[in-house]
Amino acid sequence: MSKPQTLLSILFSVVVALTACRGGNNTSLSAAEGGDTVSMKYSTLLTIVRHDSYTTVDIKNPWKPGKLLHRYYLVPRTSDIKPQTSDFTDGTVIRTPIQRAAVFTTVHCALLTELGVGSHIVCVADAKYIKVPYIQQQIKAGRIVDCGNGLNPVVEKVMDMKPDVIMLSPFENSGGYGKTEEIGIPLIECAEYMETSPLARAEWMRFYGMLFGVADKTDRLFQCVDSSYTALKQRAAAQGPGRSVIIDKVVGSVWYMPGGRSTIGQMLQDAGGRYPWATDDQSGSLSLPFETVLERGGESDVWLFRYSSDHEWNYAELLSGHHGYDQLKAVRQHEVYGCNVEQSHFYEDTPFHPDRLLCDFLQILHPDIIGLPSLRYYKKIKE
């Protein structure tokens, strides 16, 4: 097959794919006995085993190799199995499907709404930061309660709503969840953000689908996301190396640059970008002084950054943020793209739809590419 034919074939695949769609911290890892292990294609933190009358879900501790973060036993509501059964004392029993949930993160509110189970959300935290129209409508109607700050919620409000579970994100050395873990409501520790690839993170939707009784739906959705992402990655590879790129900006006195093994770092590479920190082995952010970024990435062709504002920034506003920005090649050549997280659904969409963000990266890093949807999150900064 000739190179033009190959490119056309990949482009067709991309278009088709895009349109198709704490308990237990010190518990040692152990293989589940019996049962059928659910094949996870990318996730390295989840182990799911189906048994005749329940399902075991183990979440590896991403900060303590060889330990579990949490073990869950998903038991159907129709089952006569008792949570106190000795077989379940090393984990948390969750009756499925979940009917009432307190959800402390905007990304999980967005996913559950997309899956058609948003009506099961009865309580949220930090409501002002949740840009999901359905959730805001339900809050105004009084059907969803805002329990305040997710790190220190008003637990009385949570208890009044009688949720089956509380979904929240764990953090290293957080010291636990305070009063939230003392009220007897099971905690679902949503640690997908600690996965080291975009598709591994997105695959956690399959676990959440099991919790809410929509496993078949989430399996199909993930297949769609996987297919779309893979087709875009192949398109990038066929295009060859793209433009060099740096990302994000100075906050205070530090530039937080995504590590090479972070999901953003991985996606820049999957889009064919030449990323100065691609060989770094950190999965989180690197805290760098501006001078280091200037020395190593100052001559990058493109600069992508995220910001929060009630309006789109121009160059004057951007340059006022740090006196050294005008030394960057991307600024001099006006190749700067901003993602206003207040006016987009970046945080709501991209964890479980990384293909959408990859599509933006692909177009920006390969400006001659054709046949893809318009930029969804990033916009070129104007004068």
NUVODO-716687 format. One line per field, with one value per residue (C-alpha): residue number from 0; residue in one letter; x, y, z. Coordinates in steps of 0.5 Angstrom, whole numbers. Each point is the difference from the previous one (the first is absolute). Layout:
<recs>
seq c(NUM | ...) $
type c(A | ...) $
xx c(X | ...) $
yy c(Y | ...) $
zz c(Z | ...) $
</recs>
This chain:
<recs>
seq c(0 | 1 | 2 | 3 | 4 | 5 | 6 | 7 | 8 | 9 | 10 | 11 | 12 | 13 | 14 | 15 | 16 | 17 | 18 | 19 | 20 | 21 | 22 | 23 | 24 | 25 | 26 | 27 | 28 | 29 | 30 | 31 | 32 | 33 | 34 | 35 | 36 | 37 | 38 | 39 | 40 | 41 | 42 | 43 | 44 | 45 | 46 | 47 | 48 | 49 | 50 | 51 | 52 | 53 | 54 | 55 | 56 | 57 | 58 | 59 | 60 | 61 | 62 | 63 | 64 | 65 | 66 | 67 | 68 | 69 | 70 | 71 | 72 | 73 | 74 | 75 | 76 | 77 | 78 | 79 | 80 | 81 | 82 | 83 | 84 | 85 | 86 | 87 | 88 | 89 | 90 | 91 | 92 | 93 | 94 | 95 | 96 | 97 | 98 | 99 | 100 | 101 | 102 | 103 | 104 | 105 | 106 | 107 | 108 | 109 | 110 | 111 | 112 | 113 | 114 | 115 | 116 | 117 | 118 | 119 | 120 | 121 | 122 | 123 | 124 | 125 | 126 | 127 | 128 | 129 | 130 | 131 | 132 | 133 | 134 | 135 | 136 | 137 | 138 | 139 | 140 | 141 | 142 | 143 | 144 | 145 | 146 | 147 | 148 | 149 | 150 | 151 | 152 | 153 | 154 | 155 | 156 | 157 | 158 | 159 | 160 | 161 | 162 | 163 | 164 | 165 | 166 | 167 | 168 | 169 | 170 | 171 | 172 | 173 | 174 | 175 | 176 | 177 | 178 | 179 | 180 | 181 | 182 | 183 | 184 | 185 | 186 | 187 | 188 | 189 | 190 | 191 | 192 | 193 | 194 | 195 | 196 | 197 | 198 | 199 | 200 | 201 | 202 | 203 | 204 | 205 | 206 | 207 | 208 | 209 | 210 | 211 | 212 | 213 | 214 | 215 | 216 | 217 | 218 | 219 | 220 | 221 | 222 | 223 | 224 | 225 | 226 | 227 | 228 | 229 | 230 | 231 | 232 | 233 | 234 | 235 | 236 | 237 | 238 | 239 | 240 | 241 | 242 | 243 | 244 | 245 | 246 | 247 | 248 | 249 | 250 | 251 | 252 | 253 | 254 | 255 | 256 | 257 | 258 | 259 | 260 | 261 | 262 | 263 | 264 | 265 | 266 | 267 | 268 | 269 | 270 | 271 | 272 | 273 | 274 | 275 | 276 | 277 | 278 | 279 | 280 | 281 | 282 | 283 | 284 | 285 | 286 | 287 | 288 | 289 | 290 | 291 | 292 | 293 | 294 | 295 | 296 | 297 | 298 | 299 | 300 | 301 | 302 | 303 | 304 | 305 | 306 | 307 | 308 | 309 | 310 | 311 | 312 | 313 | 314 | 315 | 316 | 317 | 318 | 319 | 320 | 321 | 322 | 323 | 324 | 325 | 326 | 327 | 328 | 329 | 330 | 331 | 332 | 333 | 334 | 335 | 336 | 337 | 338 | 339 | 340 | 341 | 342 | 343 | 344 | 345 | 346 | 347 | 348 | 349 | 350 | 351 | 352 | 353 | 354 | 355 | 356 | 357 | 358 | 359 | 360 | 361 | 362 | 363 | 364 | 365 | 366 | 367 | 368 | 369 | 370 | 371 | 372 | 373 | 374 | 375 | 376 | 377 | 378 | 379 | 380 | 381 | 382) $
type c(M | S | K | P | Q | T | L | L | S | I | L | F | S | V | V | V | A | L | T | A | C | R | G | G | N | N | T | S | L | S | A | A | E | G | G | D | T | V | S | M | K | Y | S | T | L | L | T | I | V | R | H | D | S | Y | T | T | V | D | I | K | N | P | W | K | P | G | K | L | L | H | R | Y | Y | L | V | P | R | T | S | D | I | K | P | Q | T | S | D | F | T | D | G | T | V | I | R | T | P | I | Q | R | A | A | V | F | T | T | V | H | C | A | L | L | T | E | L | G | V | G | S | H | I | V | C | V | A | D | A | K | Y | I | K | V | P | Y | I | Q | Q | Q | I | K | A | G | R | I | V | D | C | G | N | G | L | N | P | V | V | E | K | V | M | D | M | K | P | D | V | I | M | L | S | P | F | E | N | S | G | G | Y | G | K | T | E | E | I | G | I | P | L | I | E | C | A | E | Y | M | E | T | S | P | L | A | R | A | E | W | M | R | F | Y | G | M | L | F | G | V | A | D | K | T | D | R | L | F | Q | C | V | D | S | S | Y | T | A | L | K | Q | R | A | A | A | Q | G | P | G | R | S | V | I | I | D | K | V | V | G | S | V | W | Y | M | P | G | G | R | S | T | I | G | Q | M | L | Q | D | A | G | G | R | Y | P | W | A | T | D | D | Q | S | G | S | L | S | L | P | F | E | T | V | L | E | R | G | G | E | S | D | V | W | L | F | R | Y | S | S | D | H | E | W | N | Y | A | E | L | L | S | G | H | H | G | Y | D | Q | L | K | A | V | R | Q | H | E | V | Y | G | C | N | V | E | Q | S | H | F | Y | E | D | T | P | F | H | P | D | R | L | L | C | D | F | L | Q | I | L | H | P | D | I | I | G | L | P | S | L | R | Y | Y | K | K | I | K | E) $
xx c(0 | 3 | 1 | -6 | -5 | 3 | -2 | -6 | -2 | 2 | -4 | -6 | 1 | 1 | -7 | -3 | 2 | -1 | -7 | -2 | 0 | 20 | -1 | 5 | 6 | 4 | -3 | 5 | -2 | -2 | -3 | -8 | -1 | -5 | -4 | 1 | 4 | -2 | 5 | 2 | 4 | 3 | -1 | 6 | -4 | -6 | -1 | -7 | -2 | -8 | -2 | -7 | -3 | 4 | 6 | 7 | 3 | 7 | 3 | 8 | 3 | 3 | 5 | 2 | 2 | -3 | -5 | -8 | -3 | -7 | -4 | -7 | -5 | -6 | -6 | -6 | -6 | -4 | 5 | -1 | 7 | 1 | 6 | 2 | 2 | 7 | 2 | -1 | 4 | 6 | -4 | -6 | -6 | -4 | -7 | -1 | -3 | 1 | -6 | 2 | 7 | 4 | 5 | 5 | 4 | -3 | 3 | -4 | -6 | 1 | 1 | -6 | -4 | 2 | -1 | -7 | 0 | 1 | -7 | 4 | 4 | -3 | 6 | 6 | 5 | 3 | -6 | 2 | 6 | -5 | -1 | -5 | -7 | -4 | 3 | -1 | -7 | -1 | 3 | -4 | -6 | 2 | 1 | 8 | 3 | 6 | 4 | 5 | 8 | 2 | 6 | -4 | -8 | -6 | -1 | -7 | -2 | 3 | -3 | -7 | 0 | 2 | 4 | 3 | 7 | 4 | 5 | 6 | 7 | 6 | 6 | 7 | 1 | -7 | 0 | -7 | -7 | -1 | -8 | -2 | 3 | -3 | -7 | -1 | -1 | 4 | 6 | 1 | 7 | 1 | 7 | 0 | 4 | 6 | 0 | 6 | -3 | -6 | -4 | 2 | -4 | -6 | -1 | -2 | -7 | -1 | 1 | -5 | -5 | 0 | -1 | -6 | -3 | 2 | 6 | -2 | -1 | 7 | 3 | -2 | 1 | 7 | 1 | -2 | 5 | 6 | -2 | 0 | 6 | 4 | -2 | 3 | 6 | 1 | -1 | 5 | 5 | -1 | 1 | 7 | 3 | -4 | 1 | 4 | -4 | 0 | -7 | -3 | 3 | 3 | -4 | 3 | 7 | 0 | -1 | -4 | 2 | -3 | 4 | 2 | -4 | -6 | -6 | 1 | 7 | -2 | -5 | 5 | 4 | -6 | -2 | 7 | 3 | 7 | 0 | 6 | -2 | -2 | 5 | -1 | -3 | -5 | -7 | -2 | 2 | 7 | 1 | 5 | 3 | -2 | 8 | 0 | -6 | 3 | 7 | -3 | -7 | 1 | 1 | -6 | -5 | -6 | -3 | -6 | -3 | -6 | -3 | -7 | -3 | -7 | 3 | 5 | 7 | 4 | 7 | 1 | -4 | 5 | 6 | -2 | 0 | 8 | 5 | 4 | -5 | 2 | 6 | -3 | 0 | -7 | -2 | 4 | -3 | -7 | -1 | -3 | -7 | -4 | -5 | -5 | -2 | -6 | -3 | 1 | -1 | 7 | 0 | -6 | 1 | 7 | 1 | -5 | 1 | 7 | -1 | -3 | 6 | 5 | -4 | 1 | 8 | 0 | -2 | 4 | 6 | -1 | -3 | 0 | -5 | -7 | -6 | -1 | -5 | 1 | 4 | -4 | 4 | 6 | -1 | 6 | 1 | -1 | 3) $
yy c(0 | 7 | 5 | 5 | -7 | -1 | 7 | 0 | -7 | 3 | 6 | -4 | -4 | 7 | 3 | -7 | 0 | 7 | -1 | -6 | 2 | -7 | -6 | -5 | 4 | -5 | -6 | -4 | -2 | -7 | -3 | -2 | -7 | -3 | 4 | 3 | 6 | 6 | 2 | 7 | 2 | 6 | 1 | -2 | 2 | -4 | -7 | -3 | -7 | -2 | -6 | -3 | 4 | 6 | 4 | 2 | 6 | 2 | 6 | 0 | 6 | 4 | 3 | -6 | -6 | -7 | 3 | 1 | 7 | -4 | -6 | 0 | -6 | 2 | -4 | 1 | 3 | -6 | -5 | -3 | 1 | 3 | 6 | -3 | -7 | -1 | -1 | 8 | 2 | 3 | 4 | 5 | -3 | 4 | -2 | 1 | 3 | 7 | 4 | 6 | 3 | 6 | 2 | 5 | 1 | 3 | -5 | -6 | 4 | 1 | -7 | -2 | 5 | -3 | -7 | 2 | -1 | 7 | -1 | -4 | 6 | 3 | 4 | 4 | 3 | 7 | 1 | 7 | -4 | -5 | 2 | -5 | 3 | -6 | 0 | 8 | -1 | -5 | 4 | 6 | -5 | -2 | -8 | 1 | 3 | 3 | -2 | 5 | -1 | -7 | 0 | 2 | -1 | 1 | -7 | 1 | 2 | -6 | -5 | 4 | -2 | -8 | -1 | -8 | 3 | 6 | 1 | 4 | 0 | -3 | 4 | -2 | 2 | 3 | -3 | -3 | 3 | 3 | 0 | -3 | -7 | 0 | 0 | -7 | 1 | -4 | 4 | -1 | 2 | 3 | -1 | 0 | 7 | -4 | -5 | 2 | 0 | 3 | -6 | -4 | 6 | 0 | -7 | 1 | 1 | -7 | -1 | 6 | -3 | -6 | 4 | 3 | -6 | 3 | -5 | -1 | 7 | 2 | -6 | 3 | 7 | -2 | -4 | 6 | 4 | -5 | 0 | 7 | 1 | -5 | 2 | 7 | -2 | -4 | 6 | 4 | -6 | 1 | 7 | -1 | 5 | 6 | 7 | 1 | 2 | 2 | 0 | 4 | 6 | 3 | 0 | 4 | -1 | -7 | -3 | -6 | -4 | -7 | -6 | -4 | -6 | 4 | 0 | 6 | -1 | -7 | 4 | 5 | -6 | -4 | 6 | 0 | 6 | 1 | 1 | 3 | -5 | -6 | -4 | 2 | -6 | 4 | -1 | 7 | 7 | 2 | 7 | 4 | 7 | 4 | 0 | -7 | 0 | 5 | -3 | -7 | 2 | 7 | -1 | -5 | 1 | 0 | 2 | -3 | 3 | -1 | 6 | 2 | 6 | 3 | 2 | -2 | 3 | 4 | 1 | 6 | -4 | -6 | 4 | 4 | -7 | -1 | 5 | -6 | -2 | 4 | -4 | -6 | -1 | -2 | 7 | 3 | -4 | 1 | -8 | 0 | -4 | 1 | -4 | 4 | -5 | 4 | 0 | -7 | -7 | -2 | -3 | -3 | -3 | -2 | -5 | -5 | 3 | 1 | -1 | 7 | 3 | -4 | 3 | 7 | -2 | -3 | 6 | 5 | -4 | -2 | 6 | -2 | -6 | 0 | -4 | 1 | 3 | 7 | 2 | -2 | 3 | 4 | 7 | 4 | 6 | 6 | 7) $
zz c(0 | -2 | 6 | -3 | 0 | 7 | 3 | -3 | 3 | 7 | -1 | -2 | 7 | 4 | -3 | 1 | 7 | 2 | -3 | 4 | 6 | 66 | 3 | -2 | -1 | 4 | -4 | -4 | -7 | -1 | -6 | 0 | 1 | -5 | -4 | -7 | -1 | -4 | -5 | 1 | -7 | 3 | 8 | 4 | 7 | -1 | 1 | -1 | 1 | -1 | 5 | -1 | 5 | 1 | -3 | 3 | -2 | 2 | 0 | 0 | 5 | -6 | 6 | 3 | -4 | 2 | 4 | -1 | 0 | 1 | -1 | -2 | 0 | -5 | 2 | -4 | 4 | -1 | 3 | 7 | 2 | 6 | 0 | 7 | -3 | 2 | -8 | 0 | 6 | -4 | -4 | -1 | -2 | -6 | -1 | -8 | -4 | 4 | 1 | 4 | -1 | 3 | -5 | 2 | -7 | -6 | -5 | 3 | 0 | -7 | -2 | 4 | -3 | -7 | 2 | 2 | 7 | 2 | 4 | 5 | 2 | 6 | 3 | -2 | 2 | -2 | -5 | -2 | -4 | -3 | -7 | -2 | -2 | 3 | 6 | 1 | -2 | 5 | 6 | -2 | 0 | 7 | -2 | 1 | 6 | 0 | 7 | -1 | 0 | -3 | 5 | 6 | -2 | 5 | 1 | 3 | -7 | -3 | 5 | -1 | -7 | 2 | -6 | -1 | -1 | 0 | -7 | 2 | -3 | 5 | 1 | 2 | 8 | 0 | 7 | -1 | -1 | 6 | 2 | -7 | 2 | 7 | -2 | -2 | -8 | -4 | -4 | -7 | -1 | -7 | -2 | -7 | -1 | 3 | -6 | -5 | -7 | -2 | -2 | 6 | 4 | -5 | 1 | 7 | -3 | 0 | 8 | 1 | -5 | 4 | 6 | -3 | -4 | -7 | -1 | -7 | -2 | 3 | -4 | -6 | 1 | 2 | -6 | -4 | 4 | -1 | -8 | -1 | 4 | -3 | -7 | 2 | 2 | -6 | -4 | 4 | -1 | -8 | 0 | 3 | 5 | 2 | 3 | 6 | 6 | 7 | 5 | 5 | 4 | 6 | 6 | 6 | -1 | -3 | -7 | 1 | -6 | -1 | 1 | -6 | 3 | 2 | -5 | -3 | -1 | -3 | -5 | -2 | -3 | -2 | -4 | -3 | 3 | 2 | 8 | 3 | 6 | -3 | 3 | 7 | 4 | 5 | -1 | 4 | -2 | 1 | 4 | -4 | 0 | -6 | -2 | -1 | -4 | -4 | -1 | -2 | -3 | -2 | -7 | -1 | -6 | 4 | 7 | 3 | 6 | 5 | 3 | 4 | -2 | -2 | -6 | -6 | 2 | -5 | -1 | 5 | 6 | -1 | 0 | 6 | 4 | -1 | -2 | -4 | -4 | -6 | 0 | -3 | -7 | 0 | 2 | -5 | -6 | 3 | 1 | 7 | 1 | 6 | 4 | 4 | 5 | 2 | -7 | -2 | 3 | 0 | 7 | -1 | -7 | -1 | 6 | -3 | -7 | -1 | -8 | 0 | 3 | -4 | -7 | 3 | 1 | -7 | -4 | 4 | -1 | -7 | -3 | -7 | 2 | -3 | 1 | 8 | 4 | 2 | 7 | 6 | 6 | -3 | -4 | -3 | 5 | -4 | 0) $
</recs>
